[in-house]
Amino acid sequence: MIRIHNTMSRKKEEFVPLEDNKVKMYVCGVTVYDYVHMGHARAAVIYDVIVRWLRRRGYDVTYITNFTDVDDKIIARAIEEGIPPLELSAGYIEEYFRDMDAIKVRRADFYPKASETIGDMIKVISGLIEKGYAYESGGSVYFSVERVETYGKLSGQSLDDMVAGARIEPDENKRNPMDFALWKAAKPGEVSWGSPWGKGRPGWHIECSTMCLTYLGETIDIHGGGTDLIFPHHENEILQSESYTGRPFVKHWIHNGMLNVQEEKMSKSLKNFFRIRDVLKEFSPEAIRFFLLNTHYRKPLSYSDSAIAEAEKSLSKLVNTVEALQRGLKSSAFTGNHDVVELCDEAEKRFGEAMDDDFNTREAIAALFDLSREANRLMNDGNLSKAGAKSILETFRNLDEILSILPEKQDGGGEELVEKLMQLLISLREDARKRKDWTTADRIRDELKELGIVIEDSKNGPVWKRV
């Protein structure tokens, strides 16, 4: 049984899909006017893992995340660069996929774009006007928040509280300062589309409501996004969607904590962001994913190079265990009698229980480390059997299908060549030690250490590992 913390109810709830084993899931995507940064990476990796786990548990998941490919920031950047806004956003969408592929985020089922859903949005906006929830003013259309008594049920705030805490842009066309734009009248020279209210473009909030309705239906199982979207974006989505359809919009709301830099949310507007492609120049995709997943998704996470470096150091312990198992199998080093069936079963059980408990990746990772420690103990004691080594490796591979924090198995002869060279160096060092040529033995050890490789003694003889 999977339990999910629902932002709406503020408690964990048993996850039961609306329709048999089918899951309809929507996550708010990015506004594509620049390269994506590590804050975007956190959300993408979290929901990637959530979708993987739901599918592992047998659910047929339809997963959608959108692109906002036309808005004020895109228009401003396009003017700076002297190119059409949709050309600018199309280029950054391509770069988005390059960065997501690089950090091993699997593709969603659909990536709807705002510019390609204009007709559907006009239909929804027209319906809201007809039902009395929206009004046209000065060529724009606004949602009237006073028409809905439940405004604020997701964030737990009253309308008065939200008015006091909001940054409201003055607009003489609004009836109420908290009313928000469903359709924005076009300014001279802006990209625009025809509508019953004149040339214009959609507001931000109406995009996601319309895309959910168009691709997934009136009510969806899971809607995700960052905590920064709870108000106003997700509150406004609820108003629009439920006013239009007369049905509940979302069954389970999931919100991930922010990635912070010195206690402030990482964002382009604050200019405190780190692009994914730049971080990848210093750290591996696996280290980045490990860093992002080794904290529960609902908690905030502080970003720094030193934090990822520490994560990479911790991850190397798992990698070393996997590599030691692989080397031992190749060299037929495992001659013990321990088949570790119960050990692997326990790791799988703990991993599953953690993921079923509100997708607790931190505890799931802890199960991998405990398995690693037991594997190392058995290897050092000489008790591990060949079948046991294979079982542990298979368990690592099976569980890492969810996390993708371990390096992918190398093809070709590169790793095999490294292994042969290391065995040659170890043999030369052992010969030097037998001759009591400590200078040569120490030189081999010290220069390997400078390359990030250490040699350790075990009951099966000297072994090497990366540090």
Secondary structure as a PSIPRED ss2 file (coil, helix, strand):
# PSIPRED VFORMAT (PSIPRED V4.0)

   1 M C   1.000  0.000  0.000
   2 I C   1.000  0.000  0.000
   3 R E   0.000  0.000  1.000
   4 I E   0.000  0.000  1.000
   5 H E   0.000  0.000  1.000
   6 N E   0.000  0.000  1.000
   7 T C   1.000  0.000  0.000
   8 M C   1.000  0.000  0.000
   9 S C   1.000  0.000  0.000
  10 R C   1.000  0.000  0.000
  11 K E   0.000  0.000  1.000
  12 K E   0.000  0.000  1.000
  13 E E   0.000  0.000  1.000
  14 E E   0.000  0.000  1.000
  15 F C   1.000  0.000  0.000
  16 V C   1.000  0.000  0.000
  17 P C   1.000  0.000  0.000
  18 L C   1.000  0.000  0.000
  19 E E   0.000  0.000  1.000
  20 D C   1.000  0.000  0.000
  21 N C   1.000  0.000  0.000
  22 K E   0.000  0.000  1.000
  23 V E   0.000  0.000  1.000
  24 K E   0.000  0.000  1.000
  25 M E   0.000  0.000  1.000
  26 Y E   0.000  0.000  1.000
  27 V E   0.000  0.000  1.000
  28 C E   0.000  0.000  1.000
  29 G E   0.000  0.000  1.000
  30 V E   0.000  0.000  1.000
  31 T E   0.000  0.000  1.000
  32 V C   1.000  0.000  0.000
  33 Y C   1.000  0.000  0.000
  34 D C   1.000  0.000  0.000
  35 Y C   1.000  0.000  0.000
  36 V C   1.000  0.000  0.000
  37 H E   0.000  0.000  1.000
  38 M H   0.000  1.000  0.000
  39 G H   0.000  1.000  0.000
  40 H H   0.000  1.000  0.000
  41 A H   0.000  1.000  0.000
  42 R H   0.000  1.000  0.000
  43 A H   0.000  1.000  0.000
  44 A H   0.000  1.000  0.000
  45 V H   0.000  1.000  0.000
  46 I H   0.000  1.000  0.000
  47 Y H   0.000  1.000  0.000
  48 D H   0.000  1.000  0.000
  49 V H   0.000  1.000  0.000
  50 I H   0.000  1.000  0.000
  51 V H   0.000  1.000  0.000
  52 R H   0.000  1.000  0.000
  53 W H   0.000  1.000  0.000
  54 L H   0.000  1.000  0.000
  55 R H   0.000  1.000  0.000
  56 R H   0.000  1.000  0.000
  57 R C   1.000  0.000  0.000
  58 G C   1.000  0.000  0.000
  59 Y C   1.000  0.000  0.000
  60 D E   0.000  0.000  1.000
  61 V E   0.000  0.000  1.000
  62 T E   0.000  0.000  1.000
  63 Y E   0.000  0.000  1.000
  64 I E   0.000  0.000  1.000
  65 T E   0.000  0.000  1.000
  66 N E   0.000  0.000  1.000
  67 F E   0.000  0.000  1.000
  68 T E   0.000  0.000  1.000
  69 D C   1.000  0.000  0.000
  70 V C   1.000  0.000  0.000
  71 D C   1.000  0.000  0.000
  72 D H   0.000  1.000  0.000
  73 K H   0.000  1.000  0.000
  74 I H   0.000  1.000  0.000
  75 I H   0.000  1.000  0.000
  76 A H   0.000  1.000  0.000
  77 R H   0.000  1.000  0.000
  78 A H   0.000  1.000  0.000
  79 I H   0.000  1.000  0.000
  80 E H   0.000  1.000  0.000
  81 E H   0.000  1.000  0.000
  82 G C   1.000  0.000  0.000
  83 I C   1.000  0.000  0.000
  84 P C   1.000  0.000  0.000
  85 P H   0.000  1.000  0.000
  86 L H   0.000  1.000  0.000
  87 E H   0.000  1.000  0.000
  88 L H   0.000  1.000  0.000
  89 S H   0.000  1.000  0.000
  90 A H   0.000  1.000  0.000
  91 G H   0.000  1.000  0.000
  92 Y H   0.000  1.000  0.000
  93 I H   0.000  1.000  0.000
  94 E H   0.000  1.000  0.000
  95 E H   0.000  1.000  0.000
  96 Y H   0.000  1.000  0.000
  97 F H   0.000  1.000  0.000
  98 R H   0.000  1.000  0.000
  99 D H   0.000  1.000  0.000
 100 M H   0.000  1.000  0.000
 101 D H   0.000  1.000  0.000
 102 A H   0.000  1.000  0.000
 103 I C   1.000  0.000  0.000
 104 K C   1.000  0.000  0.000
 105 V C   1.000  0.000  0.000
 106 R C   1.000  0.000  0.000
 107 R C   1.000  0.000  0.000
 108 A C   1.000  0.000  0.000
 109 D C   1.000  0.000  0.000
 110 F E   0.000  0.000  1.000
 111 Y C   1.000  0.000  0.000
 112 P C   1.000  0.000  0.000
 113 K E   0.000  0.000  1.000
 114 A H   0.000  1.000  0.000
 115 S H   0.000  1.000  0.000
 116 E H   0.000  1.000  0.000
 117 T C   1.000  0.000  0.000
 118 I H   0.000  1.000  0.000
 119 G H   0.000  1.000  0.000
 120 D H   0.000  1.000  0.000
 121 M H   0.000  1.000  0.000
 122 I H   0.000  1.000  0.000
 123 K H   0.000  1.000  0.000
 124 V H   0.000  1.000  0.000
 125 I H   0.000  1.000  0.000
 126 S H   0.000  1.000  0.000
 127 G H   0.000  1.000  0.000
 128 L H   0.000  1.000  0.000
 129 I H   0.000  1.000  0.000
 130 E H   0.000  1.000  0.000
 131 K C   1.000  0.000  0.000
 132 G C   1.000  0.000  0.000
 133 Y C   1.000  0.000  0.000
 134 A E   0.000  0.000  1.000
 135 Y E   0.000  0.000  1.000
 136 E E   0.000  0.000  1.000
 137 S E   0.000  0.000  1.000
 138 G C   1.000  0.000  0.000
 139 G C   1.000  0.000  0.000
 140 S E   0.000  0.000  1.000
 141 V E   0.000  0.000  1.000
 142 Y E   0.000  0.000  1.000
 143 F E   0.000  0.000  1.000
 144 S C   1.000  0.000  0.000
 145 V H   0.000  1.000  0.000
 146 E H   0.000  1.000  0.000
 147 R H   0.000  1.000  0.000
 148 V C   1.000  0.000  0.000
 149 E C   1.000  0.000  0.000
 150 T C   1.000  0.000  0.000
 151 Y C   1.000  0.000  0.000
 152 G C   1.000  0.000  0.000
 153 K C   1.000  0.000  0.000
 154 L C   1.000  0.000  0.000
 155 S C   1.000  0.000  0.000
 156 G C   1.000  0.000  0.000
 157 Q C   1.000  0.000  0.000
 158 S C   1.000  0.000  0.000
 159 L H   0.000  1.000  0.000
 160 D H   0.000  1.000  0.000
 161 D H   0.000  1.000  0.000
 162 M H   0.000  1.000  0.000
 163 V H   0.000  1.000  0.000
 164 A H   0.000  1.000  0.000
 165 G H   0.000  1.000  0.000
 166 A C   1.000  0.000  0.000
 167 R C   1.000  0.000  0.000
 168 I C   1.000  0.000  0.000
 169 E C   1.000  0.000  0.000
 170 P C   1.000  0.000  0.000
 171 D C   1.000  0.000  0.000
 172 E C   1.000  0.000  0.000
 173 N C   1.000  0.000  0.000
 174 K C   1.000  0.000  0.000
 175 R C   1.000  0.000  0.000
 176 N C   1.000  0.000  0.000
 177 P C   1.000  0.000  0.000
 178 M C   1.000  0.000  0.000
 179 D C   1.000  0.000  0.000
 180 F E   0.000  0.000  1.000
 181 A E   0.000  0.000  1.000
 182 L E   0.000  0.000  1.000
 183 W E   0.000  0.000  1.000
 184 K E   0.000  0.000  1.000
 185 A E   0.000  0.000  1.000
 186 A C   1.000  0.000  0.000
 187 K C   1.000  0.000  0.000
 188 P C   1.000  0.000  0.000
 189 G C   1.000  0.000  0.000
 190 E C   1.000  0.000  0.000
 191 V C   1.000  0.000  0.000
 192 S C   1.000  0.000  0.000
 193 W E   0.000  0.000  1.000
 194 G C   1.000  0.000  0.000
 195 S C   1.000  0.000  0.000
 196 P C   1.000  0.000  0.000
 197 W C   1.000  0.000  0.000
 198 G C   1.000  0.000  0.000
 199 K C   1.000  0.000  0.000
 200 G E   0.000  0.000  1.000
 201 R E   0.000  0.000  1.000
 202 P E   0.000  0.000  1.000
 203 G C   1.000  0.000  0.000
 204 W H   0.000  1.000  0.000
 205 H H   0.000  1.000  0.000
 206 I H   0.000  1.000  0.000
 207 E H   0.000  1.000  0.000
 208 C H   0.000  1.000  0.000
 209 S H   0.000  1.000  0.000
 210 T H   0.000  1.000  0.000
 211 M H   0.000  1.000  0.000
 212 C H   0.000  1.000  0.000
 213 L H   0.000  1.000  0.000
 214 T H   0.000  1.000  0.000
 215 Y H   0.000  1.000  0.000
 216 L C   1.000  0.000  0.000
 217 G C   1.000  0.000  0.000
 218 E C   1.000  0.000  0.000
 219 T C   1.000  0.000  0.000
 220 I E   0.000  0.000  1.000
 221 D E   0.000  0.000  1.000
 222 I E   0.000  0.000  1.000
 223 H E   0.000  0.000  1.000
 224 G E   0.000  0.000  1.000
 225 G E   0.000  0.000  1.000
 226 G E   0.000  0.000  1.000
 227 T H   0.000  1.000  0.000
 228 D H   0.000  1.000  0.000
 229 L H   0.000  1.000  0.000
 230 I H   0.000  1.000  0.000
 231 F H   0.000  1.000  0.000
 232 P H   0.000  1.000  0.000
 233 H H   0.000  1.000  0.000
 234 H H   0.000  1.000  0.000
 235 E H   0.000  1.000  0.000
 236 N H   0.000  1.000  0.000
 237 E H   0.000  1.000  0.000
 238 I H   0.000  1.000  0.000
 239 L H   0.000  1.000  0.000
 240 Q H   0.000  1.000  0.000
 241 S H   0.000  1.000  0.000
 242 E H   0.000  1.000  0.000
 243 S H   0.000  1.000  0.000
 244 Y H   0.000  1.000  0.000
 245 T H   0.000  1.000  0.000
 246 G C   1.000  0.000  0.000
 247 R C   1.000  0.000  0.000
 248 P C   1.000  0.000  0.000
 249 F C   1.000  0.000  0.000
 250 V E   0.000  0.000  1.000
 251 K E   0.000  0.000  1.000
 252 H E   0.000  0.000  1.000
 253 W E   0.000  0.000  1.000
 254 I E   0.000  0.000  1.000
 255 H E   0.000  0.000  1.000
 256 N E   0.000  0.000  1.000
 257 G C   1.000  0.000  0.000
 258 M C   1.000  0.000  0.000
 259 L E   0.000  0.000  1.000
 260 N E   0.000  0.000  1.000
 261 V E   0.000  0.000  1.000
 262 Q C   1.000  0.000  0.000
 263 E C   1.000  0.000  0.000
 264 E E   0.000  0.000  1.000
 265 K E   0.000  0.000  1.000
 266 M C   1.000  0.000  0.000
 267 S C   1.000  0.000  0.000
 268 K C   1.000  0.000  0.000
 269 S C   1.000  0.000  0.000
 270 L C   1.000  0.000  0.000
 271 K C   1.000  0.000  0.000
 272 N C   1.000  0.000  0.000
 273 F C   1.000  0.000  0.000
 274 F C   1.000  0.000  0.000
 275 R E   0.000  0.000  1.000
 276 I H   0.000  1.000  0.000
 277 R H   0.000  1.000  0.000
 278 D H   0.000  1.000  0.000
 279 V H   0.000  1.000  0.000
 280 L C   1.000  0.000  0.000
 281 K C   1.000  0.000  0.000
 282 E C   1.000  0.000  0.000
 283 F C   1.000  0.000  0.000
 284 S C   1.000  0.000  0.000
 285 P H   0.000  1.000  0.000
 286 E H   0.000  1.000  0.000
 287 A H   0.000  1.000  0.000
 288 I H   0.000  1.000  0.000
 289 R H   0.000  1.000  0.000
 290 F H   0.000  1.000  0.000
 291 F H   0.000  1.000  0.000
 292 L H   0.000  1.000  0.000
 293 L H   0.000  1.000  0.000
 294 N C   1.000  0.000  0.000
 295 T C   1.000  0.000  0.000
 296 H C   1.000  0.000  0.000
 297 Y C   1.000  0.000  0.000
 298 R C   1.000  0.000  0.000
 299 K C   1.000  0.000  0.000
 300 P C   1.000  0.000  0.000
 301 L E   0.000  0.000  1.000
 302 S E   0.000  0.000  1.000
 303 Y C   1.000  0.000  0.000
 304 S C   1.000  0.000  0.000
 305 D H   0.000  1.000  0.000
 306 S H   0.000  1.000  0.000
 307 A H   0.000  1.000  0.000
 308 I H   0.000  1.000  0.000
 309 A H   0.000  1.000  0.000
 310 E H   0.000  1.000  0.000
 311 A H   0.000  1.000  0.000
 312 E H   0.000  1.000  0.000
 313 K H   0.000  1.000  0.000
 314 S H   0.000  1.000  0.000
 315 L H   0.000  1.000  0.000
 316 S H   0.000  1.000  0.000
 317 K H   0.000  1.000  0.000
 318 L H   0.000  1.000  0.000
 319 V H   0.000  1.000  0.000
 320 N H   0.000  1.000  0.000
 321 T H   0.000  1.000  0.000
 322 V H   0.000  1.000  0.000
 323 E H   0.000  1.000  0.000
 324 A H   0.000  1.000  0.000
 325 L H   0.000  1.000  0.000
 326 Q H   0.000  1.000  0.000
 327 R H   0.000  1.000  0.000
 328 G H   0.000  1.000  0.000
 329 L H   0.000  1.000  0.000
 330 K H   0.000  1.000  0.000
 331 S C   1.000  0.000  0.000
 332 S C   1.000  0.000  0.000
 333 A C   1.000  0.000  0.000
 334 F C   1.000  0.000  0.000
 335 T C   1.000  0.000  0.000
 336 G C   1.000  0.000  0.000
 337 N C   1.000  0.000  0.000
 338 H E   0.000  0.000  1.000
 339 D C   1.000  0.000  0.000
 340 V C   1.000  0.000  0.000
 341 V H   0.000  1.000  0.000
 342 E H   0.000  1.000  0.000
 343 L H   0.000  1.000  0.000
 344 C H   0.000  1.000  0.000
 345 D H   0.000  1.000  0.000
 346 E H   0.000  1.000  0.000
 347 A H   0.000  1.000  0.000
 348 E H   0.000  1.000  0.000
 349 K H   0.000  1.000  0.000
 350 R H   0.000  1.000  0.000
 351 F H   0.000  1.000  0.000
 352 G H   0.000  1.000  0.000
 353 E H   0.000  1.000  0.000
 354 A H   0.000  1.000  0.000
 355 M H   0.000  1.000  0.000
 356 D H   0.000  1.000  0.000
 357 D E   0.000  0.000  1.000
 358 D C   1.000  0.000  0.000
 359 F C   1.000  0.000  0.000
 360 N C   1.000  0.000  0.000
 361 T H   0.000  1.000  0.000
 362 R H   0.000  1.000  0.000
 363 E H   0.000  1.000  0.000
 364 A H   0.000  1.000  0.000
 365 I H   0.000  1.000  0.000
 366 A H   0.000  1.000  0.000
 367 A H   0.000  1.000  0.000
 368 L H   0.000  1.000  0.000
 369 F H   0.000  1.000  0.000
 370 D H   0.000  1.000  0.000
 371 L H   0.000  1.000  0.000
 372 S H   0.000  1.000  0.000
 373 R H   0.000  1.000  0.000
 374 E H   0.000  1.000  0.000
 375 A H   0.000  1.000  0.000
 376 N H   0.000  1.000  0.000
 377 R H   0.000  1.000  0.000
 378 L H   0.000  1.000  0.000
 379 M H   0.000  1.000  0.000
 380 N H   0.000  1.000  0.000
 381 D H   0.000  1.000  0.000
 382 G C   1.000  0.000  0.000
 383 N C   1.000  0.000  0.000
 384 L E   0.000  0.000  1.000
 385 S C   1.000  0.000  0.000
 386 K H   0.000  1.000  0.000
 387 A H   0.000  1.000  0.000
 388 G H   0.000  1.000  0.000
 389 A H   0.000  1.000  0.000
 390 K H   0.000  1.000  0.000
 391 S H   0.000  1.000  0.000
 392 I H   0.000  1.000  0.000
 393 L H   0.000  1.000  0.000
 394 E H   0.000  1.000  0.000
 395 T H   0.000  1.000  0.000
 396 F H   0.000  1.000  0.000
 397 R H   0.000  1.000  0.000
 398 N H   0.000  1.000  0.000
 399 L H   0.000  1.000  0.000
 400 D H   0.000  1.000  0.000
 401 E H   0.000  1.000  0.000
 402 I H   0.000  1.000  0.000
 403 L H   0.000  1.000  0.000
 404 S C   1.000  0.000  0.000
 405 I C   1.000  0.000  0.000
 406 L C   1.000  0.000  0.000
 407 P C   1.000  0.000  0.000
 408 E C   1.000  0.000  0.000
 409 K C   1.000  0.000  0.000
 410 Q C   1.000  0.000  0.000
 411 D C   1.000  0.000  0.000
 412 G C   1.000  0.000  0.000
 413 G C   1.000  0.000  0.000
 414 G H   0.000  1.000  0.000
 415 E H   0.000  1.000  0.000
 416 E H   0.000  1.000  0.000
 417 L H   0.000  1.000  0.000
 418 V H   0.000  1.000  0.000
 419 E H   0.000  1.000  0.000
 420 K H   0.000  1.000  0.000
 421 L H   0.000  1.000  0.000
 422 M H   0.000  1.000  0.000
 423 Q H   0.000  1.000  0.000
 424 L H   0.000  1.000  0.000
 425 L H   0.000  1.000  0.000
 426 I H   0.000  1.000  0.000
 427 S H   0.000  1.000  0.000
 428 L H   0.000  1.000  0.000
 429 R H   0.000  1.000  0.000
 430 E H   0.000  1.000  0.000
 431 D H   0.000  1.000  0.000
 432 A H   0.000  1.000  0.000
 433 R H   0.000  1.000  0.000
 434 K H   0.000  1.000  0.000
 435 R C   1.000  0.000  0.000
 436 K C   1.000  0.000  0.000
 437 D C   1.000  0.000  0.000
 438 W H   0.000  1.000  0.000
 439 T H   0.000  1.000  0.000
 440 T H   0.000  1.000  0.000
 441 A H   0.000  1.000  0.000
 442 D H   0.000  1.000  0.000
 443 R H   0.000  1.000  0.000
 444 I H   0.000  1.000  0.000
 445 R H   0.000  1.000  0.000
 446 D H   0.000  1.000  0.000
 447 E H   0.000  1.000  0.000
 448 L H   0.000  1.000  0.000
 449 K H   0.000  1.000  0.000
 450 E H   0.000  1.000  0.000
 451 L C   1.000  0.000  0.000
 452 G C   1.000  0.000  0.000
 453 I E   0.000  0.000  1.000
 454 V E   0.000  0.000  1.000
 455 I E   0.000  0.000  1.000
 456 E E   0.000  0.000  1.000
 457 D E   0.000  0.000  1.000
 458 S E   0.000  0.000  1.000
 459 K C   1.000  0.000  0.000
 460 N C   1.000  0.000  0.000
 461 G E   0.000  0.000  1.000
 462 P E   0.000  0.000  1.000
 463 V E   0.000  0.000  1.000
 464 W E   0.000  0.000  1.000
 465 K E   0.000  0.000  1.000
 466 R E   0.000  0.000  1.000
 467 V C   1.000  0.000  0.000
